[in-house]
């Protein structure tokens, strides 16, 4: 399992969190996705053999949330 944290622009509403978490948690290969509202970060745990970190970032951006930086471990 790999982990990745994506720094987003400041989030403004709880529905933004639900939209990101719901979409990512339904995505194949993603074990868990949690949005930290106060820090505007998305923490994910995923199977790198199924999905790449760049694809997760792409998914977040397609939802309309620019990713400022990411850290994969």
N, C-alpha and C positions, 0 to 999 in steps of 0.2 A: 504494500500500500504506500502510495505517495501522498504528500500533503502539499497544499498550495494556499497562499493567502493573497488576495487581490485587494489593493487599496483603491477605493472608488472616490468620486467627488462626494461631498457631504450629502447624505440622504435626508430627505425632508418628510417622508411619510411612512407610516407602518405598512401601507399597502405595497410600497416599493419592496420592502423586506419579503413579504409573502410571495410576491411575483417572482423574485429572484430565487428564493428557497424552493418554491414549488417546481419551477422549471428545472433547476439543477438536480433536485432530488428525483425527478422523473427521467433524467438523462442516463443512458446506459453507461456503466463504468464508474459512476459517482456513488460512493458509499454514503457520504453525508455532506451536506452543505449548510452552513450556519452564517447568517448575516449579523454582524455586530453593529447595531444602529449608532451608538455613540461614537465609535471610531470609523464608521463607514468602511468596514472591511468585510470581505467574504472569505470564510475559512472553509476549505473543502478537503475531503479525503477521497482519493480515487484510485482506481486500478489502472496503472500506467500502460498495461498491455491492451486495455480496451479503449481508453481515451487519453489524449495528450492535454497537458496543462494549457497549451495555446488554444485548443478547441473550447475549453471551459471559458477562457477569457473572451473568446469570440462570441460565445453564447451570451455572456453577460452584456457585452457591447451591443449585440443584436436586440437585446431587451431595452436598450436606450440608456445604459449607464456606462459612461466612459471609465475605463480602467487606467488609473494613473501609474500604478506599478504592480508587480507581482513577485512573489518569492516562493519558489518551489523547493521542497525538501524531501 
